[in-house]
Amino acid sequence: MYNFNKEGLLYAATLGVSFTAGIWLGRKLFLRRRSLIQTFKSHGGAKGDPLMDYVLKNSLREHPVLRKLRMRTLQDRMCRMLVACEQAQLMANLAKLIKAKNVIEIGVYTGYNTLNMALAIPDDGKVVACDISLDFAKIGMPFWKEAGVEHKIDLQIKPAADTLDELLEAGKAESFDFAFIDADKLNYGIYYEKCLQLIRRGGIIAIDNVLWGGQVLKPGNDSDTLSIVRLNEKIYRDSRVNINMLTIGDGVTLAFKL
Ligand SMILES: C[S@@+](CC[C@H](N)C(=O)[O-])C[C@H]1O[C@@H](n2cnc3c(N)ncnc32)[C@H](O)[C@@H]1O
C-alpha cells in the first residue's frame, strides 16, 4: 500500500505542475520557432517580427536596384515565392568568398536572386537562369538592365532539367561554382544530382525551402513535402558533400562539394 502523507502529496503536486509547465513552455517555444520561420519568410516586410526587423536593419546591405526589384516583386500576387533577402545576401557573400564566376539559378521568378548573383560575380561571369515562365522573368529584366548586369544573365525558358542536361551534354560538368535550387519541389532530387555533376569541387549548392514552413516534421502524403524530406535525408547521408542546414528563410541547406 502507498502511504500518501502530506509531504508526498505536495511532492506529487509539484511534479505535476512542473511537468505541465514544461509541456506548455516546450509548445510555446516550438510555436515561436515556427512563427520565426514564417516571419523569416516574410522577406523583411514592414509587418515583420521585431527581432527580424532588427536583424535586417543591422545587417541587410541591399544594392539599390535589388531593393527596387524586391519592392516591385512584393506587389506581385505570387510574391510568397520571393527568396528571403537576408538569405540572398548570404548566398552572394558565399559566392564572393569562393570567387564564383559561373552560377546556376534553378527557379528565377522575378529574378531577385538572379540579379543578386549577377552583382556578386565578375564582369565576365555568367548566371544560367532557369525558369519555365517568361512572364515572371519579364518583371525583373528592366532591373537587370538598370543594374548594368544583364550581359551576365543567360535566361533559359524551359524545364530546368532540360537546361541542366544540355549543359552536361555540352561538356560543362564541373565548370560551375555555385547553384541555387529553388523551383518545383518534386524535381529537387533530380536537380541536386545534376548540379552535383555541374559544380566543381569546392563549389556550393544551396537548396531552398528545406523546412517547407515546418511541414517536414509531419509530411503526411503531400508529394512536395515528401520530396523535400527525401532529399534532406539523402543529403544528410551524402559523403560527396559537407553540409549545413540553416533556419534562415524557409530553411536552406548548403552543400559544399568535396
Ligand atoms: C520559388 S520561385 C523562385 C524564386 C527565385 N529564386 C527568387 O530569387 O525569388 C520558383 C520558380 O520556379 C519556376 N519553376 C517551376 N517549375 C519549374 C521547372 N520545371 N523548371 C524551371 N523552373 C520552374 C516557377 O516558374 C517559379 O518562377
The ligand as an SDF file (V2000), in Angstrom:
LIG
                    3D

 27 29  0  0  0  0  0  0  0  0999 V2000
   10.2350   29.9890  -55.5960 C   0  0  0  0  0  0  0  0  0  0  0  0
   10.2600   30.6230  -57.2190 S   0  0  0  0  0  0  0  0  0  0  0  0
   11.9370   31.1180  -57.4260 C   0  0  0  0  0  0  0  0  0  0  0  0
   12.3120   32.3370  -56.6030 C   0  0  0  0  0  0  0  0  0  0  0  0
   13.6130   32.9530  -57.0230 C   0  0  0  0  0  0  0  0  0  0  0  0
   14.7340   32.0620  -56.8190 N   0  0  0  0  0  0  0  0  0  0  0  0
   13.8790   34.2760  -56.3330 C   0  0  0  0  0  0  0  0  0  0  0  0
   15.0210   34.7440  -56.3750 O   0  0  0  0  0  0  0  0  0  0  0  0
   12.9780   34.9130  -55.7610 O   0  0  0  0  0  0  0  0  0  0  0  0
   10.0830   29.1610  -58.1620 C   0  0  0  0  0  0  0  0  0  0  0  0
   10.1770   29.3490  -59.6700 C   0  0  0  0  0  0  0  0  0  0  0  0
   10.3510   28.0460  -60.2450 O   0  0  0  0  0  0  0  0  0  0  0  0
    9.7640   28.0470  -61.5060 C   0  0  0  0  0  0  0  0  0  0  0  0
    9.5760   26.6550  -61.9490 N   0  0  0  0  0  0  0  0  0  0  0  0
    8.5890   25.7890  -61.6230 C   0  0  0  0  0  0  0  0  0  0  0  0
    8.7620   24.6140  -62.2430 N   0  0  0  0  0  0  0  0  0  0  0  0
    9.9090   24.7260  -62.9690 C   0  0  0  0  0  0  0  0  0  0  0  0
   10.6340   23.8470  -63.8190 C   0  0  0  0  0  0  0  0  0  0  0  0
   10.2280   22.5910  -64.0530 N   0  0  0  0  0  0  0  0  0  0  0  0
   11.7660   24.3030  -64.3990 N   0  0  0  0  0  0  0  0  0  0  0  0
   12.1870   25.5660  -64.1700 C   0  0  0  0  0  0  0  0  0  0  0  0
   11.5520   26.4310  -63.3730 N   0  0  0  0  0  0  0  0  0  0  0  0
   10.4190   26.0300  -62.7800 C   0  0  0  0  0  0  0  0  0  0  0  0
    8.4870   28.8460  -61.3100 C   0  0  0  0  0  0  0  0  0  0  0  0
    8.0230   29.3500  -62.5630 O   0  0  0  0  0  0  0  0  0  0  0  0
    8.9370   29.9290  -60.3470 C   0  0  0  0  0  0  0  0  0  0  0  0
    9.2800   31.1050  -61.0320 O   0  0  0  0  0  0  0  0  0  0  0  0
  1  2  1  0
  2  3  1  0
  2 10  1  0
  3  4  1  0
  4  5  1  0
  5  6  1  0
  5  7  1  0
  7  8  2  0
  7  9  1  0
 10 11  1  0
 11 12  1  0
 11 26  1  0
 12 13  1  0
 13 14  1  0
 13 24  1  0
 14 15  1  0
 14 23  1  0
 15 16  2  0
 16 17  1  0
 17 18  1  0
 17 23  2  0
 18 19  1  0
 18 20  2  0
 20 21  1  0
 21 22  2  0
 22 23  1  0
 24 25  1  0
 24 26  1  0
 26 27  1  0
M  CHG  2   2   1   9  -1
M  END
$$$$
